[in-house]
Amino acid sequence: MVTIRLHWSDLPGAARKAITTTTGPVNGAGTLPGGYNSEIAVRFDTGHTLDQ
């Protein structure tokens, strides 16, 4: 059975706040296509870069 994906904007405000408390401000969010198991799969743009 295919799972219907939720978008960032579909999440309750409390869930978005909990995420941004950890990540900092979210400048953009894109729902990832495909998959069967997760109701939410989002790639965030937080303006941060990874230290390598």
Summary of the structure (lengths in Angstrom):
residues: 52
radius of gyration: 12.3
end to end distance: 38.9
largest distance: 38.9
contacts: 94
relative contact order: 0.31
helix: 27%
strand: 15%
